[in-house]
């Protein structure tokens, strides 16, 4: 995937699409539009960091969304507590609350072309298939998201920051 440089970022903190919204004679967009959004949300503990990606319309509204995030593979509190001491099995899909915008505390959206989108989603699928474990310090949800951001050529903050601060700092470091 092409590296995203700070100089190429728009003032809103989104990466401009590499095509210029090519329009046909009727003025309608001729290509699909895609995005990847790094997000933080509230949780019973210190929060959660994850990536959401899919299609969007020309106004930036989300049309489709899929979530990739790292969290203990259980709804029980026991693996979460143990994960502060030892690595525990993880899941890399959505967790409860990821799709509810009311819980979002920070976000950083990057607009992508179809080629860029396919490339980064391929990387996300590989990362998910690697079956990483979750550990609160050694490899947490922010570290997982950081791997995606680094693959995209972005600079990343320390993964021990709380999720909201992590996403805000990720955005600041790359705009």
Backbone bond lengths (Angstrom), bond angles and torsions (degrees), N, CA, C in turn:
res aa  C-N    CA-C-N  psi(-1)  N-CA   C-N-CA  omega(-1)  CA-C   N-CA-C  phi
1 X - - - 1.457 - - 1.510 108.62 -
2 X 1.324 117.91 142.57 1.452 119.65 176.75 1.519 110.61 -61.60
3 X 1.310 115.31 140.99 1.454 120.05 178.75 1.522 109.71 -71.21
4 X 1.323 116.55 138.43 1.452 122.41 177.88 1.514 107.37 -93.87
5 X 1.317 117.01 119.95 1.462 119.14 179.64 1.512 110.09 -100.05
6 X 1.313 115.96 155.05 1.465 120.64 179.26 1.517 110.54 -59.51
7 X 1.313 116.99 -33.63 1.463 120.42 -178.72 1.523 112.16 -67.68
8 X 1.349 117.25 -22.78 1.459 119.51 -177.83 1.521 113.06 -88.13
9 X 1.313 117.44 -2.52 1.453 120.70 -176.33 1.514 111.72 -80.45
10 X 1.320 115.77 144.66 1.452 120.91 175.13 1.517 110.79 -77.20
11 X 1.318 116.96 166.97 1.469 120.89 -178.68 1.515 112.54 -64.73
12 X 1.322 117.99 -21.24 1.465 120.71 179.39 1.518 112.50 -81.15
13 X 1.337 116.60 -4.82 1.449 119.66 -178.61 1.512 112.76 88.30
14 X 1.326 117.34 5.28 1.453 119.41 175.46 1.517 108.25 -99.55
15 X 1.306 115.91 150.39 1.450 120.57 177.51 1.515 107.46 -83.24
16 X 1.363 118.48 124.27 1.456 119.58 179.36 1.529 110.90 -62.46
17 X 1.305 116.11 147.90 1.446 120.91 177.23 1.519 109.10 -64.39
18 X 1.344 117.69 148.79 1.456 120.16 -179.83 1.515 112.22 -79.87
19 X 1.310 118.14 -6.50 1.452 119.39 170.23 1.520 107.17 -110.40
20 X 1.284 116.88 153.16 1.462 121.63 -172.16 1.519 111.86 -91.61
21 X 1.356 116.53 45.31 1.465 120.58 179.36 1.523 109.35 49.19
22 X 1.325 115.77 53.68 1.459 121.00 -178.45 1.522 109.38 -50.98
23 X 1.300 116.55 131.22 1.462 121.35 -177.85 1.511 109.95 -118.25
24 X 1.312 115.53 145.55 1.455 119.04 175.70 1.528 108.41 -86.20
25 X 1.310 117.17 -174.42 1.463 121.05 -175.78 1.518 112.64 -58.80
26 X 1.335 118.62 -28.29 1.462 120.70 -178.54 1.532 111.41 -84.95
27 X 1.338 117.03 -4.04 1.459 119.92 178.86 1.517 113.98 87.69
28 X 1.329 118.08 3.07 1.454 120.90 179.76 1.523 109.74 -85.79
29 X 1.332 116.45 148.02 1.457 120.40 178.54 1.524 109.13 -62.10
30 X 1.333 116.92 138.87 1.455 121.01 -178.24 1.516 112.10 -99.12
31 X 1.332 118.55 -6.63 1.447 121.03 179.26 1.519 109.82 -126.96
32 X 1.330 114.84 152.15 1.453 119.64 175.05 1.514 109.27 -70.16
33 X 1.311 116.87 151.99 1.452 123.15 -179.76 1.513 108.92 -114.86
34 X 1.326 116.01 139.78 1.459 121.44 -175.81 1.518 109.90 -130.79
35 X 1.322 115.98 165.10 1.460 121.55 179.66 1.519 109.83 -150.88
36 X 1.307 114.80 160.66 1.461 123.19 165.65 1.518 104.48 -134.14
37 X 1.311 116.67 130.28 1.457 120.88 -178.08 1.519 109.04 -125.09
38 X 1.326 115.46 124.27 1.448 121.17 173.09 1.524 106.34 -85.25
39 X 1.335 117.11 132.14 1.461 121.20 -173.87 1.516 112.23 -133.84
40 X 1.318 114.48 154.41 1.461 122.53 170.27 1.521 106.52 -128.00
41 X 1.321 115.22 147.49 1.469 120.04 177.78 1.518 109.13 -141.86
42 X 1.305 114.26 164.54 1.458 120.05 176.28 1.524 109.18 -72.31
43 X 1.308 115.82 161.02 1.460 123.32 175.58 1.524 106.94 -156.98
44 X 1.310 116.89 173.42 1.463 119.86 179.27 1.524 111.52 -63.70
45 X 1.318 116.69 -23.81 1.464 120.55 178.78 1.522 109.08 -101.43
46 X 1.312 116.94 -125.43 1.460 120.73 -176.42 1.517 113.80 -94.91
47 X 1.297 118.34 6.34 1.454 121.22 176.60 1.518 112.43 112.20
48 X 1.336 115.58 -174.35 1.463 121.32 -177.28 1.522 108.88 -148.15
49 X 1.336 116.16 141.08 1.461 124.09 177.26 1.527 107.97 -113.21
50 X 1.333 117.58 139.17 1.460 120.89 -179.94 1.519 109.36 -159.58
51 X 1.321 115.61 171.59 1.469 121.75 177.03 1.521 108.50 -115.01
52 X 1.321 115.39 140.80 1.459 121.73 175.56 1.525 106.28 -124.62
53 X 1.331 117.55 138.45 1.456 119.88 -176.12 1.510 110.72 -149.09
54 X 1.335 115.75 157.46 1.459 120.64 179.61 1.510 111.34 162.38
55 X 1.339 115.18 -153.74 1.466 122.04 179.76 1.523 109.87 -95.47
56 X 1.327 114.67 153.09 1.466 121.52 175.72 1.520 107.81 -137.35
57 X 1.329 116.04 166.34 1.465 118.90 176.08 1.528 109.79 -96.44
58 X 1.326 116.27 178.61 1.466 121.12 -176.42 1.530 112.65 -62.70
59 X 1.325 117.52 -22.71 1.464 121.21 177.95 1.530 111.79 -88.14
60 X 1.327 117.40 -0.04 1.458 121.41 178.84 1.517 114.11 91.19
61 X 1.326 117.56 -1.27 1.465 120.01 179.52 1.521 110.16 -70.56
62 X 1.318 115.61 139.04 1.450 121.90 -178.50 1.523 110.32 -75.27
63 X 1.333 115.86 126.67 1.461 121.75 178.22 1.529 111.24 -100.17
64 X 1.331 116.61 -41.83 1.460 121.61 177.12 1.518 108.31 -132.98
65 X 1.322 116.05 152.95 1.464 118.54 179.63 1.516 110.80 -149.69
66 X 1.307 112.74 140.40 1.454 121.90 176.24 1.516 106.26 -133.80
67 X 1.320 117.55 149.17 1.461 122.13 -176.31 1.517 110.81 -118.00
68 X 1.326 114.86 138.26 1.466 122.39 169.53 1.525 106.37 -128.93
69 X 1.312 115.43 123.72 1.458 120.83 178.89 1.514 109.11 -157.98
70 X 1.286 116.84 158.65 1.464 121.71 -178.27 1.518 109.49 -107.39
71 X 1.339 115.73 129.81 1.461 120.54 178.09 1.520 108.70 -158.08
72 X 1.336 117.52 158.98 1.474 119.59 178.72 1.527 110.93 -55.93
73 X 1.323 115.66 143.62 1.465 122.38 -175.56 1.518 111.71 -82.92
74 X 1.317 116.47 58.99 1.455 119.96 179.43 1.522 108.99 -169.96
75 X 1.304 116.28 153.52 1.459 120.10 171.94 1.523 110.25 -90.96
76 X 1.311 116.31 -5.62 1.461 121.76 177.55 1.527 109.82 -75.99
77 X 1.315 116.70 149.51 1.466 121.36 176.41 1.524 112.50 -75.27
78 X 1.319 117.77 -17.54 1.466 121.09 -174.40 1.530 112.40 -61.99
79 X 1.353 120.88 -50.88 1.465 119.40 177.98 1.538 112.21 -61.25
80 X 1.326 116.62 -36.23 1.458 120.05 178.33 1.533 110.18 -61.65
81 X 1.314 117.56 -46.26 1.465 121.53 179.12 1.526 110.06 -65.42
82 X 1.331 117.13 -46.43 1.465 120.86 179.25 1.531 111.68 -61.37
83 X 1.319 115.73 -33.07 1.464 121.27 -179.62 1.511 114.19 -65.46
84 X 1.299 117.62 -7.15 1.462 120.91 172.73 1.527 110.58 -86.45
85 X 1.335 116.15 -11.24 1.468 121.93 -179.48 1.530 112.11 -113.38
86 X 1.328 115.87 -45.36 1.462 121.59 -177.84 1.526 108.95 -134.33
87 X 1.347 118.10 155.09 1.469 119.80 175.06 1.529 110.56 -63.51
88 X 1.324 116.30 140.14 1.469 121.96 179.66 1.530 109.47 -124.28
89 X 1.329 116.89 155.55 1.473 119.74 177.18 1.532 110.43 -55.75
90 X 1.332 115.09 146.24 1.462 118.85 -176.60 1.523 111.42 -127.41
91 X 1.326 113.51 167.96 1.460 123.55 169.46 1.523 106.13 -120.40
92 X 1.336 115.94 154.60 1.467 119.12 -176.13 1.526 112.85 -124.88
93 X 1.309 116.38 21.46 1.458 120.95 176.59 1.511 109.91 -108.24
94 X 1.325 116.74 -158.83 1.465 119.75 -179.23 1.529 111.93 -69.56
95 X 1.300 114.72 151.00 1.459 121.11 171.87 1.524 108.00 -119.37
96 X 1.306 116.62 167.01 1.459 121.89 -176.31 1.524 110.78 -55.36
97 X 1.316 117.17 121.91 1.452 122.55 177.79 1.516 114.97 101.83
98 X 1.336 118.31 -12.79 1.473 120.31 -177.07 1.525 113.02 -63.03
99 X 1.307 117.71 -33.76 1.466 120.47 -176.96 1.523 113.29 -93.03
100 X 1.314 117.45 3.22 1.463 121.77 179.72 1.521 109.63 -99.24
101 X 1.334 116.00 104.49 1.468 120.72 -176.93 1.525 113.11 -58.51
102 X 1.320 117.77 -23.71 1.462 120.47 -178.07 1.530 112.24 -63.50
103 X 1.335 117.37 -20.84 1.460 120.50 -179.03 1.532 112.99 -95.70
104 X 1.342 117.26 -6.73 1.458 121.39 -177.38 1.537 110.41 -67.32
105 X 1.335 115.42 133.74 1.468 120.99 178.79 1.519 112.47 -112.62
106 X 1.333 118.16 -19.84 1.468 121.88 178.50 1.515 108.89 -161.57
107 X 1.331 116.16 151.01 1.460 120.36 176.37 1.523 110.39 -152.19
108 X 1.318 114.43 157.61 1.470 122.69 178.24 1.518 106.81 -146.36
109 X 1.336 116.70 104.59 1.464 121.95 -175.46 1.517 110.68 -97.55
110 X 1.326 114.50 138.98 1.460 122.17 175.70 1.520 107.10 -123.20
111 X 1.333 116.02 122.22 1.453 121.23 177.93 1.520 108.71 -81.46
112 X 1.335 116.12 139.75 1.461 122.22 -174.08 1.516 112.03 -131.05
113 X 1.314 115.45 152.60 1.461 120.57 169.27 1.522 107.54 -80.37
114 X 1.310 116.81 170.15 1.465 121.41 177.79 1.529 110.60 -59.42
115 X 1.319 117.71 -43.14 1.466 121.37 -179.59 1.526 110.63 -63.96
116 X 1.322 117.12 -46.11 1.472 120.63 178.60 1.526 110.69 -63.03
117 X 1.320 115.40 -42.85 1.464 120.93 -179.85 1.530 110.84 -60.57
118 X 1.325 116.28 -49.75 1.462 120.25 -179.45 1.525 110.88 -59.48
119 X 1.325 117.22 -38.62 1.454 121.73 -179.90 1.528 111.26 -64.96
120 X 1.315 117.01 -51.22 1.466 119.42 -176.97 1.531 111.29 -69.98
121 X 1.313 118.21 -35.49 1.473 119.91 176.72 1.529 109.78 -66.04
122 X 1.320 117.92 -36.32 1.462 120.58 174.31 1.523 111.04 -59.74
123 X 1.331 116.29 -42.17 1.463 120.00 177.79 1.539 110.56 -64.97
124 X 1.321 117.00 -42.75 1.470 120.86 179.43 1.532 109.53 -59.77
125 X 1.321 117.26 -43.45 1.471 121.03 178.88 1.537 110.82 -60.87
126 X 1.338 116.93 -41.29 1.468 120.45 177.27 1.528 110.46 -63.31
127 X 1.322 115.99 -43.48 1.464 120.93 179.53 1.532 110.31 -62.28
128 X 1.316 116.44 -43.61 1.464 120.22 178.56 1.527 111.21 -63.92
129 X 1.320 117.27 -38.45 1.469 121.30 -178.12 1.525 112.69 -72.38
130 X 1.326 117.15 -16.23 1.466 119.76 -178.40 1.524 111.71 -74.81
131 X 1.317 117.28 -4.10 1.465 123.24 178.43 1.529 113.03 50.12
132 X 1.320 117.40 56.08 1.464 118.18 178.73 1.531 111.05 -65.87
133 X 1.292 114.92 158.00 1.460 120.04 174.01 1.523 107.99 -97.48
134 X 1.316 116.14 161.19 1.460 121.73 178.48 1.525 108.57 -105.56
135 X 1.311 115.49 135.96 1.463 122.59 173.16 1.524 105.68 -145.56
136 X 1.300 117.34 132.60 1.467 121.75 -174.64 1.522 113.22 -55.76
137 X 1.329 117.62 -31.20 1.470 120.84 -177.28 1.527 111.73 -108.35
138 X 1.324 118.04 -45.70 1.458 121.51 -171.74 1.526 114.41 -76.98
139 X 1.340 118.75 -39.05 1.464 122.04 178.03 1.521 108.34 -156.72
140 X 1.324 114.57 95.14 1.465 121.43 -176.79 1.524 110.61 -109.70
141 X 1.329 116.71 -171.94 1.463 121.37 -177.46 1.531 112.30 -62.50
142 X 1.314 117.48 -34.98 1.466 120.01 179.06 1.527 111.14 -70.97
143 X 1.328 118.10 -36.49 1.463 121.10 176.57 1.529 110.36 -64.38
144 X 1.325 116.79 -39.25 1.466 122.17 177.67 1.524 110.15 -61.67
145 X 1.327 116.54 -49.09 1.466 121.55 177.69 1.527 109.97 -63.31
146 X 1.328 116.35 -38.14 1.463 120.53 178.11 1.518 112.31 -60.83
147 X 1.337 117.51 -36.15 1.462 119.95 176.53 1.527 110.90 -61.82
148 X 1.321 116.99 -40.18 1.466 121.06 178.09 1.529 109.72 -65.46
149 X 1.315 116.71 -46.86 1.468 121.27 -179.70 1.529 111.04 -61.38
150 X 1.317 117.55 -43.30 1.466 120.39 179.08 1.523 110.81 -64.29
151 X 1.316 117.90 -38.45 1.459 121.43 176.69 1.534 110.19 -58.58
152 X 1.328 115.69 -35.30 1.465 121.19 179.97 1.526 112.46 -79.79
153 X 1.324 116.90 -1.64 1.459 120.41 178.88 1.515 113.54 89.14
154 X 1.322 118.14 12.85 1.458 121.76 -179.70 1.521 110.91 -88.82
155 X 1.308 115.79 152.64 1.466 121.03 171.89 1.520 107.24 -82.54
156 X 1.334 116.32 145.26 1.456 120.34 -175.89 1.527 111.54 -126.80
157 X 1.336 116.20 146.42 1.466 120.41 176.77 1.524 111.48 -82.27
158 X 1.300 115.41 178.75 1.460 122.54 177.50 1.526 109.44 -63.77
159 X 1.326 116.78 130.88 1.469 120.85 -176.01 1.526 113.28 -73.45
160 X 1.323 117.70 -2.47 1.461 119.73 177.24 1.533 112.72 -89.29
161 X 1.323 116.92 -2.12 1.466 119.47 174.21 1.529 108.80 -67.35
162 X 1.318 116.79 149.69 1.461 119.50 174.30 1.529 108.65 -62.29
163 X 1.329 118.58 149.77 1.458 121.83 -173.18 1.532 115.94 -49.71
164 X 1.310 118.77 -48.69 1.462 119.50 -179.45 1.525 110.49 -60.18
165 X 1.306 117.54 -45.79 1.458 121.46 179.60 1.523 110.41 -66.24
166 X 1.314 117.15 -36.47 1.466 120.98 178.65 1.532 110.37 -59.45
167 X 1.331 117.19 -50.81 1.470 120.79 -177.91 1.523 110.68 -67.35
168 X 1.319 118.31 -42.08 1.469 120.23 177.74 1.523 111.41 -61.22
169 X 1.323 116.62 -40.11 1.463 120.97 179.51 1.528 110.93 -71.26
170 X 1.333 118.12 -38.74 1.454 122.34 175.47 1.533 109.93 -57.63
171 X 1.310 116.22 -46.12 1.467 121.11 178.98 1.531 110.72 -62.85
172 X 1.333 117.01 -46.75 1.476 121.06 -178.86 1.520 111.43 -63.27
173 X 1.322 117.34 -38.55 1.465 121.01 -178.95 1.530 112.71 -67.73
174 X 1.311 117.07 -20.02 1.462 120.62 -173.11 1.529 113.30 -119.38
175 X 1.318 117.51 13.09 1.479 119.75 175.30 1.508 109.68 -122.86
